[in-house]
Amino acid sequence: MTGITVYGAPWCPDCWRSKAFLAAHGVEFGWVDIDQDQAGLALVLELQGGGRTIPTITFPDGTHLLEPTDEELARKLGIEVEGPQQ
């Protein structure tokens, strides 16, 4: 699955966790730092009706997840994982 974009900020530990999960499972994704990219921030605000929850992760099917757990990401991507996820 391509076309996944993670919108977040370098200071956000949940952003780092989500990016690490995707990378560990070989999932290609783009990264947008909403502190530096005004268009990225505008998209996050639009998707959330003015909210700024990060990470906001968008998918090619038009859906998005807000601050997902590793388990939520795995389920969305159809990734089988063993044991409890952080």
C-alpha positions in Angstrom: 0.0 0.0 0.0 1.5 3.3 -1.0 0.2 6.9 -0.6 0.3 6.8 3.2 1.3 10.1 4.8 2.1 10.8 8.4 1.4 14.4 9.5 3.1 15.3 12.8 6.0 17.1 14.4 9.5 16.1 15.4 8.8 16.7 19.1 5.8 14.2 19.1 6.7 10.8 20.6 3.5 9.2 19.1 4.7 10.4 15.7 8.0 8.7 16.2 6.3 5.5 17.3 4.0 5.4 14.3 6.8 6.1 11.9 8.9 3.4 13.5 6.1 0.9 13.3 5.5 1.6 9.6 9.2 1.4 8.8 9.7 -1.8 10.8 6.9 -3.4 8.7 8.3 -2.2 5.4 5.4 0.2 4.8 6.4 3.2 2.6 5.1 6.5 3.8 5.6 10.2 3.5 6.3 12.5 6.4 4.9 16.1 6.8 6.1 18.2 9.7 3.1 20.4 10.4 5.3 22.9 12.3 7.1 23.6 9.0 4.5 22.9 6.3 1.5 25.2 6.3 -0.3 23.1 3.7 0.1 20.1 5.9 -1.2 21.9 9.0 -4.1 23.1 6.9 -5.0 19.6 5.9 -4.8 18.4 9.5 -7.1 21.2 10.7 -9.5 20.5 7.8 -9.7 16.7 8.6 -10.3 17.4 12.3 -12.6 20.3 12.1 -10.0 22.6 13.6 -8.2 20.0 15.8 -4.5 19.3 15.8 -4.2 15.8 17.0 -1.0 14.2 15.8 0.0 12.0 14.3 -2.7 12.2 11.7 -2.1 9.4 9.2 -3.9 9.5 5.8 -4.4 6.5 3.5 -4.9 6.1 -0.2 -8.5 5.1 0.3 -9.3 8.6 1.6 -9.5 7.5 5.3 -7.3 8.7 8.1 -6.4 7.8 11.7 -5.7 10.1 14.6 -3.0 9.2 17.0 -3.4 5.5 16.3 -2.0 2.7 18.4 0.3 0.2 16.7 -2.6 -2.3 16.9 -4.9 0.1 15.0 -2.2 0.7 12.3 -1.7 -3.0 12.0 -5.4 -3.7 11.6 -5.8 -0.9 9.1 -2.9 -2.2 7.0 -3.7 -5.9 7.4 -0.4 -6.6 9.2 -0.4 -9.7 11.4 1.3 -8.9 14.7 2.0 -11.2 17.7 1.5 -10.3 21.3 0.3 -7.0 22.7 1.4 -3.8 20.9 2.3 -0.5 22.5 
